[in-house]
């Protein structure tokens, strides 16, 4: 299935939508054939997806601070483990500023440890940005004479 989906995605885009009788008023007249789409959440994350392959081969730019938060189920070694959906080896990225392992299943976004790590990363980036700009100071008057509203 993956190889077939991958080949479809390389074809030029063609409409997968058909109209019967040219009428848009009836819901039944509008038909989508999902087999012709070559996209969707399952296809989008398969290893053979050319977009995923291109992204995986693209190095992280030196000016970008990248971090990984990786869910791993269970208490065993990280290498060879997974979150129930994605293998650790597929999630790991070389060259990131930090890699944080959350002992969790795949949907880890509501895990308190994940939330705290996102908070830590955001605060670190904010502190770094404040070394380059005047954080906390009101902006100077604009050329139009109008002031920006400062939220506190």
Secondary structure, DSSP 4 states (H G I P E B T S, - for coil): -HHHHHHHHHSPP---EEESTT-SSSGGGEEE-GGGT--SHHHHTSTT-HHHHHHHHSPPPTT---EEEEEE-SSS-STT-BSSSSBHHHH--TT-SEEEEEES-S--TT-HHHHHHHHHHHHHHHHHHHHHS-TTSPPPPPTTSPPPPPP-
